[in-house]
Structure formats: C-alpha cells, structure tokens
C-alpha cells in the first residue's frame, strides 16, 4: 500500500508522528472500491527545524 509506505517514510525521517491508524472493511457496500485505511499524522517536534518555511510559494 502506497499510503503506508509514505507514512512510514515520513515517520522514519522524523518529520511526523502517528496520531491514529484505522482500517475497515465493515459497511463496505461496493467491493470494487477495496478496503479503507485512515492514517492521521502529526508534525513531529523537530519538523520545523527540518523543513524550511515557505513564503509566497518560495523557500527563503
């Protein structure tokens, strides 16, 4: 799953922390849509020191 890979990469680089991870197939009426996964991430304490701020679409 691409979503899980991206989430794990962001966590491993120290940019995010997990807040909530949910998976569900209950109540799915359309099997063609597949399974649902919800991953909620939050900024880590060191996020602002790792990612430069963006102003007017440009980094300083």
N, CA, C and O of each residue as an XYZ file, in Angstrom:
240
protein
N       0.838     -1.188      0.000
C       0.000      0.000      0.000
C       0.877      1.244      0.000
O       1.752      1.403      0.851
N       0.638      2.094     -0.935
C       1.432      3.313     -1.083
C       1.279      4.239      0.128
O       2.252      4.853      0.564
N       0.070      4.341      0.666
C      -0.174      5.242      1.801
C       0.662      4.834      3.008
O       1.233      5.685      3.690
N       0.732      3.550      3.266
C       1.509      3.057      4.403
C       2.991      3.316      4.189
O       3.688      3.696      5.130
N       3.484      3.122      2.990
C       4.891      3.364      2.680
C       5.253      4.831      2.892
O       6.280      5.134      3.499
N       4.428      5.730      2.402
C       4.678      7.166      2.576
C       4.654      7.532      4.053
O       5.522      8.264      4.529
N       3.670      7.027      4.773
C       3.555      7.296      6.204
C       4.793      6.817      6.960
O       5.326      7.540      7.802
N       5.247      5.612      6.664
C       6.431      5.064      7.328
C       7.684      5.865      6.986
O       8.526      6.085      7.856
N       7.821      6.301      5.747
C       8.983      7.114      5.361
C       8.997      8.443      6.107
O      10.051      8.883      6.564
N       7.844      9.081      6.233
C       7.772     10.347      6.962
C       8.111     10.155      8.439
O       8.796     10.989      9.033
N       7.639      9.066      9.030
C       7.962      8.778     10.433
C       9.441      8.469     10.605
O      10.071      8.953     11.546
N       9.999      7.667      9.705
C      11.403      7.265      9.824
C      12.366      8.429      9.648
O      13.473      8.395     10.185
N      11.974      9.451      8.912
C      12.833     10.626      8.742
C      12.623     11.652      9.849
O      13.291     12.686      9.873
N      11.701     11.373     10.765
C      11.488     12.257     11.903
C      10.572     13.426     11.634
O      10.484     14.337     12.458
N       9.880     13.429     10.496
C       9.005     14.550     10.160
C       7.631     14.460     10.819
O       7.007     15.486     11.090
N       7.154     13.241     11.079
C       5.797     13.077     11.602
C       5.751     12.064     12.738
O       6.704     11.325     12.989
N       4.608     12.060     13.411
C       4.284     11.047     14.411
C       2.901     10.516     14.092
O       2.073     11.227     13.523
N       2.649      9.265     14.457
C       1.314      8.685     14.271
C       0.360      9.253     15.301
O       0.693      9.345     16.482
N      -0.822      9.634     14.857
C      -1.874     10.021     15.783
C      -2.968      8.971     15.808
O      -3.532      8.672     16.860
N      -3.269      8.402     14.620
C      -4.337      7.409     14.550
C      -4.161      6.585     13.286
O      -3.831      7.119     12.227
N      -4.385      5.276     13.403
C      -4.366      4.384     12.247
C      -5.597      3.497     12.344
O      -5.762      2.768     13.322
N      -6.471      3.553     11.329
C      -7.691      2.756     11.299
C      -7.779      2.008      9.983
O      -7.430      2.541      8.930
N      -8.245      0.776     10.047
C      -8.556      0.019      8.838
C      -9.943     -0.562      9.003
O     -10.358     -0.875     10.119
N     -10.670     -0.709      7.893
C     -12.027     -1.225      7.996
C     -12.502     -1.781      6.670
O     -12.224     -1.230      5.605
N     -13.220     -2.881      6.761
C     -13.963     -3.405      5.618
C     -15.430     -3.532      5.991
O     -16.245     -3.933      5.160
N     -15.782     -3.196      7.231
C     -17.166     -3.272      7.691
C     -17.971     -2.163      7.037
O     -17.525     -1.017      6.985
N     -19.132     -2.490      6.546
C     -20.007     -1.488      5.940
C     -19.645     -1.125      4.516
O     -20.211     -0.186      3.957
N     -18.715     -1.850      3.920
C     -18.349     -1.571      2.534
C     -19.378     -2.225      1.617
O     -19.471     -3.451      1.563
N     -20.138     -1.424      0.906
C     -21.168     -1.949      0.007
C     -20.616     -2.218     -1.383
O     -21.140     -3.065     -2.107
N     -19.582     -1.516     -1.755
C     -19.000     -1.658     -3.088
C     -17.611     -2.274     -2.951
O     -16.643     -1.574     -2.651
N     -17.515     -3.570     -3.170
C     -16.236     -4.266     -3.025
C     -15.194     -3.783     -4.032
O     -13.996     -3.956     -3.805
N     -15.627     -3.184     -5.132
C     -14.685     -2.703     -6.145
C     -13.815     -1.568     -5.606
O     -12.710     -1.348     -6.100
N     -14.303     -0.853     -4.604
C     -13.540      0.258     -4.035
C     -12.441     -0.223     -3.097
O     -11.530      0.538     -2.771
N     -12.515     -1.465     -2.665
C     -11.472     -2.013     -1.809
C     -11.654     -1.664     -0.349
O     -12.726     -1.234      0.078
N     -10.596     -1.855      0.406
C     -10.620     -1.643      1.847
C     -10.262     -0.206      2.179
O      -9.551      0.463      1.430
N     -10.771      0.260      3.325
C     -10.497      1.625      3.747
C      -9.337      1.628      4.745
O      -9.260      0.768      5.623
N      -8.450      2.589      4.602
C      -7.404      2.808      5.594
C      -7.338      4.304      5.864
O      -7.378      5.118      4.942
N      -7.236      4.650      7.139
C      -7.121      6.054      7.524
C      -5.890      6.187      8.403
O      -5.784      5.532      9.440
N      -4.966      7.034      7.989
C      -3.755      7.290      8.762
C      -3.694      8.784      9.027
O      -3.643      9.591      8.098
N      -3.699      9.144     10.302
C      -3.618     10.550     10.688
C      -2.232     10.778     11.274
O      -1.834     10.121     12.236
N      -1.510     11.712     10.685
C      -0.154     12.029     11.126
C      -0.114     13.438     11.695
O      -0.902     14.300     11.307
N       0.800     13.659     12.608
C       1.025     14.991     13.148
C       2.475     15.385     12.934
O       3.343     14.530     12.758
N       2.729     16.681     12.950
C       4.106     17.155     12.812
C       4.908     16.745     14.042
O       4.416     16.830     15.167
N       6.128     16.306     13.827
C       6.997     15.968     14.953
C       7.539     17.253     15.570
O       7.416     18.336     14.998
N       8.137     17.110     16.745
C       8.713     18.275     17.419
C       9.824     18.921     16.605
O      10.026     20.133     16.681
N      10.548     18.119     15.825
C      11.660     18.679     15.047
C      11.286     19.001     13.600
O      12.169     19.313     12.800
N       9.996     18.931     13.241
C       9.549     19.196     11.873
C      10.008     20.572     11.388
O      10.586     20.691     10.308
N       9.750     21.608     12.185
C      10.074     22.975     11.758
C      11.573     23.198     11.565
O      11.974     24.049     10.770
N      12.398     22.445     12.282
C      13.844     22.605     12.091
C      14.345     21.818     10.880
O      15.421     22.109     10.358
N      13.576     20.823     10.428
C      13.978     20.014      9.274
C      13.449     20.546      7.946
O      14.077     20.352      6.905
N      12.289     21.219      7.977
C      11.642     21.694      6.752
C      11.640     23.218      6.759
O      11.075     23.827      7.667
N      12.259     23.844      5.767
C      12.282     25.316      5.732
C      10.887     25.872      5.462
O      10.104     25.254      4.742
N      10.573     27.030      6.032
C       9.254     27.634      5.795
C       9.103     28.091      4.343
O      10.087     28.419      3.680
N       7.869     28.109      3.864
C       7.576     28.562      2.503
C       6.793     29.864      2.597
O       5.782     29.936      3.297
N       7.257     30.890      1.896
C       6.587     32.186      1.873
C       6.288     32.551      0.430
O       7.195     32.583     -0.401
N       5.030     32.826      0.123
C       4.603     33.181     -1.234
C       5.022     32.131     -2.261
O       5.377     32.463     -3.392
N       4.977     30.862     -1.857
C       5.301     29.781     -2.774
C       6.777     29.558     -3.007
O       7.146     28.714     -3.825
N       7.642     30.295     -2.307
C       9.086     30.143     -2.489
C       9.758     29.945     -1.138
O       9.360     30.551     -0.143
N      10.774     29.096     -1.109
C      11.544     28.927      0.120
C      12.534     30.072      0.237
O      13.029     30.572     -0.773
N      12.826     30.492      1.467
C      13.757     31.628      1.648
C      15.173     31.294      1.250
O      16.059     32.144      1.347
